Amino acid sequence: MEVHAPDRTASLHMRLLDELDPMKRAAVHLELATMLMASGQFEQAGRHFREALHLDGSLLVARQRLGELGAPSAPRRGIRAWLGRRRA
């Protein structure tokens, strides 16, 4: 039985509500992001790729996809704050 994309997306969102294991949550975010990217929902995809990386920094595919989207894989404000402290 094939699950249609909207049904699969809803199912994945429900899994995020129930899942406590960070690695499993990262995998769900990665799958959601991949589906959203394929359907042209790039902003939402980027959010899920970043959350996947936050939970599991070893997910190179999430980092690569963020690069394809032109999105940074880490918040830039952290770098700016660090530079600001160095100048002070």
Contacts in CASP RR format, 6 or more apart in sequence:
PFRMAT RR
TARGET T0000
AUTHOR 0000-0000-0000
METHOD contacts of the structure
MODEL  1
MEVHAPDRTASLHMRLLDELDPMKRAAVHLELATMLMASGQFEQAGRHFR
EALHLDGSLLVARQRLGELGAPSAPRRGIRAWLGRRRA
3 11 0 8 1.000
5 35 0 8 1.000
5 39 0 8 1.000
8 35 0 8 1.000
9 32 0 8 1.000
9 35 0 8 1.000
9 36 0 8 1.000
12 28 0 8 1.000
12 31 0 8 1.000
12 32 0 8 1.000
12 35 0 8 1.000
13 32 0 8 1.000
15 28 0 8 1.000
16 25 0 8 1.000
16 28 0 8 1.000
16 29 0 8 1.000
16 32 0 8 1.000
19 25 0 8 1.000
19 28 0 8 1.000
22 55 0 8 1.000
22 56 0 8 1.000
23 55 0 8 1.000
23 56 0 8 1.000
25 55 0 8 1.000
26 51 0 8 1.000
26 52 0 8 1.000
26 53 0 8 1.000
26 55 0 8 1.000
26 56 0 8 1.000
26 59 0 8 1.000
27 52 0 8 1.000
27 56 0 8 1.000
29 48 0 8 1.000
29 49 0 8 1.000
29 51 0 8 1.000
29 52 0 8 1.000
29 55 0 8 1.000
30 48 0 8 1.000
30 49 0 8 1.000
30 52 0 8 1.000
30 59 0 8 1.000
30 61 0 8 1.000
30 62 0 8 1.000
32 48 0 8 1.000
33 44 0 8 1.000
33 45 0 8 1.000
33 46 0 8 1.000
33 47 0 8 1.000
33 48 0 8 1.000
33 49 0 8 1.000
33 52 0 8 1.000
33 62 0 8 1.000
33 65 0 8 1.000
34 45 0 8 1.000
34 65 0 8 1.000
36 42 0 8 1.000
36 44 0 8 1.000
36 45 0 8 1.000
36 46 0 8 1.000
36 48 0 8 1.000
37 45 0 8 1.000
37 46 0 8 1.000
37 65 0 8 1.000
37 69 0 8 1.000
42 69 0 8 1.000
45 65 0 8 1.000
45 69 0 8 1.000
46 65 0 8 1.000
46 66 0 8 1.000
46 69 0 8 1.000
46 71 0 8 1.000
49 62 0 8 1.000
49 63 0 8 1.000
49 65 0 8 1.000
49 66 0 8 1.000
49 69 0 8 1.000
49 71 0 8 1.000
49 73 0 8 1.000
50 62 0 8 1.000
50 66 0 8 1.000
50 71 0 8 1.000
50 73 0 8 1.000
52 59 0 8 1.000
52 62 0 8 1.000
53 59 0 8 1.000
53 62 0 8 1.000
53 63 0 8 1.000
53 66 0 8 1.000
53 73 0 8 1.000
53 74 0 8 1.000
57 63 0 8 1.000
62 73 0 8 1.000
63 73 0 8 1.000
66 72 0 8 1.000
66 73 0 8 1.000
67 73 0 8 1.000
END
